[in-house]
């Protein structure tokens, strides 16, 4: 098989409010900071432990999709989001130390708001309210802090 794949899919909570900016040409770009959780064993004690990973996400407006502007307008710290995109590493020369610096980010092509408006909601974006039955019929696989407990996964 020839070729390569650069695809990232994350579900996590924002660790700070989005930063919406505009390029000199007027293109909107929004920067998000996302935290994801995973579970594993502590290497020293062997106990089950929760680990947190942090991700920098960059969201651009794409054609008629005002994705960056929507993220800047409707998201805030603590919101649960799904992000899909690709990894991109950029480099620059640090003017203070004279060394080359690198940063790897997720360049998002899709962001979906997953929690309700009380925690923050995406129903305003679609224009259709979420029926109460739709929010209460599914079992809550997320804990009170929005993380998935591995014991609740059926496989």
N, C-alpha and C positions, 0 to 999 in steps of 0.2 A: 504494500500500500504506500503510495506516495502522497506527500502533502503534509499539512500541519493543521493544528486546531488551537485557537486561542479564545476560549469562552469561559466566562465566570458567571455563576449564579449564586446569589447570597440572599439570605433572609436574616435580618437583624434589626436592631434599634439604633436610632441616631444618637450620637453621643453629644452633639451640640446642634444649635440652630443652623440651618443652611446659610451659606454665604452666596448671594446672587450678585454677580458683577456683569459688566458689559465690556466687550473688547472695543478698541478704538473704532472698528468698523460698525459697531452697534449690535453685534451678536451676543446673545445672553449665554452665560455659563454659570452653573451653580455647583458649589463644592459641598459635599456631604462627608460626614465622618460616621462610620457604621461599626457597630460592635456585634460580633457573632460569638455564640457560646458552643462549646463541645465538652464532652465528658470523657474521662479516661482515668487511668490509675496514676497516682503520685509515684514517681520513681524511687523515692526514699522510703515512704511508709507503706506503699502498696494499696492505700485507701482510694476509694472512688473520689474524684475531684473534678470540679468544673474549671475549665480553662476558657479564657476570653481572648479573641483575636480582634484586632482593630484594622479597619480598611479605609483608605481615602478613596472617595468616589467623585468623578467629574461628570457632570451632566450638561449636555449642550442642547440648544434648540436644534431640531432636525427638520428642515423644510417648513411645512405648515404646522408641524407638531411643536408646540411651545412647551416642551418637557422641562427645560431648565426653569422657565418662568413659573410653571405650575408647582414645581418642587419648592422654589423660593417662596411662593405665596402660601401654600397649604401645609408644608411640613414644618415641624419644630422638634426640638430635642425630645427624645423618648418615643417617637413614633416608630411603629413597626413597618418595615418596607421590604419589598422584594426588588432586587437590583440584578439586571442581566446586562452583560457587556463583555469587554475584553481587557486584558492586562496591557498596560502601556508604561514603559519606563522612560523617563526623561532625565536629562543631565544638564548641569550648568557648572560654571566655575564660581566657587565661593570667593567673593571679593575680600572678605576679612582674613581668611586663612590661605587663600590661593590654591586650594585643593579642588578637585573635581567632585561634585556631589551628584547623587542619584536618588530618584524617587520613583517608586512603582505605584501606580494608581489603577483603579478600575475605571475605564472609560465606558460609561453606561449608555446603552441604546434603548433601555426600557426600565422604568421605575414604576412599581405598583404600590399603592398605599394599602396596607393590609388591616389596620385596626379601625375601630369605629371613631366617630367624631369626638366622643367624650374622651377617648384616648387620642383622638384625631381621626378624621374620616375622609374617604374618597368619594362618598355618595354625591357630594356637591359637584364633583368633576363630571360625573355621568349625567347629572340632572335628574336622576331617579332615586327616590328615597329607598333605603334598604328596609324591606318588610320585617316586622318584629319576628315573625315565624322563621325567617331565614337566619336570623342571628341566634335563635335559641334552639333550633332543631339539631344542629350538629354538636357532637360531644366536644368539650373543651380539651384539646390535646395539648394546648399551651398552658403552662403554669401561670400563676398570678403575675409573674414577671415577664411573661411572653416567651419563655424558653420551652422547648420540647423535652419532656422527660423520656429518656431512652426506654424506660419500662413500659411506656404507653404505646410504643411502636409495635405493631402486630407481627413483625417478622424478625 
